Amino acid sequence: MVVLRHELPDRVPVDLGSTAVSSIHQRANDALKSLLGVEAGEPVHDVVQGIVVPDEQILQRFGVDLRRVALRPPSNAAAFLPSGSEDTYRDEWGIRRQRTELYCEIVGHPLADAKAEDLRHYPWPDPHDPCRVEGLAEEARRLYEETTYALVADFLGGGLFEQALWMRGFERFMMDLVSDEPFATALLDILLELYVEFYAVYLEAVGPYVQIVALGDDLGMQTGPLISPKLYRRLIKPRHEELYDFIHSRTEAKIMHHTCGSVIPLVQDLIDVGVDILNPIQTSAQGMDPAALKREFGEQLVFHGGIDVQQILPFATPGRVREEVKRIVATLGQGGGYILAPSHNIQADVPPQNVLAMYEAIQN
């Protein structure tokens, strides 16, 4: 994909469904299928977010250029999924979740009361479970040899910082970062070790075939970074760098980093640690101006996303959606270096006419 080399493509490449942050909620997908007359039954591949990869008929109609190549569930996956009428369950990391109408929300943090010495005895997921890569290399090789799609190694889950927040509890881990650094660093280091092992296994299977490795670690909220840049640079950035250096050593693929929110003060740091592609470009967050991002970082980063899922896609008219797509493409796509996608998963309340308008705008 020439756009990954910052070369001008013959058209702006398009994504839908290649990652856990550029897909579509099952409810919105059902409405889209009804509008388009598509009969298909896609499984929910991320029960937490309720998202699916749309049927190939839709991907072909929208001219989607990327395809997802994901780790398989572990051999004991059934034990970590909601079943029957159960309202709550524990995921593979021990996080207690509760089913709501649309998602599975966190309601229990397994390390909330843990001490640093407890971490080595915790039942962590097994990166080397052979079921995780069963048939994966063959799938990736077939797509690589028989299609022209860019292949994406999708998320493992949350990033190092995010996973720590989920397991410890948001407030508790934020406090750890400033008042119990030994615990915070012990947890981050164990997660780093695990992620390196996961990616060693993952990239052994798909590394020669994928063009993008997608990772995520949310660092921003609507108004700015979740933690100070100084704290990020001291405790999180070195671990991001070690993980991303490892990934780059195992594949020629580009690294895509997902972070929601306003992260302008941290963009150069992400470039420093080896990020090649920034997602999702949440233009509705403070300071995330597409023109400024392109001007300041366009020579170093490819941008992925940018079509607002907070206001434009759910609430605008189809005509307004088309205008926004053309504005973002003209800005972020100038000279190449842009992949069109929603600025996160298309949510359940997005009208199918707006999804259609988004992808038709790029075709006309």
Secondary structure, 3 states (H helix, E strand, C coil): CHHHHCCCCCCCCECCCCCCCCCEEHHHHHHHHHHHCCCCCCCEEECCCCEECCCHHHHHHCCCCEEEECCCCCCCHHHHCCCCCCCEEECCCCCEEEECCCCEEEEECCCCCCCHHHHHHCCCCCCCCHHHHCCHHHHHHHHHHHCCCEEEECCCCCCHHHHHHHHHCHHHHHHHHHHCHHHHHHHHHHHHHHHHHHHHHHHHHHCCCCCEEEEECCCEECCEECCCHHHHHHHHHHHHHHHHHHHHHHCCCEEEEECCCCCHHHHHHHHHCCCCEEECCCCCCCCCCHHHHHHHHCCCCEEEEEECCCCHHHHCCHHHHHHHHHHHHHHHCCCCCEEEEECCCECCCCCHHHHHHHHHHHHC
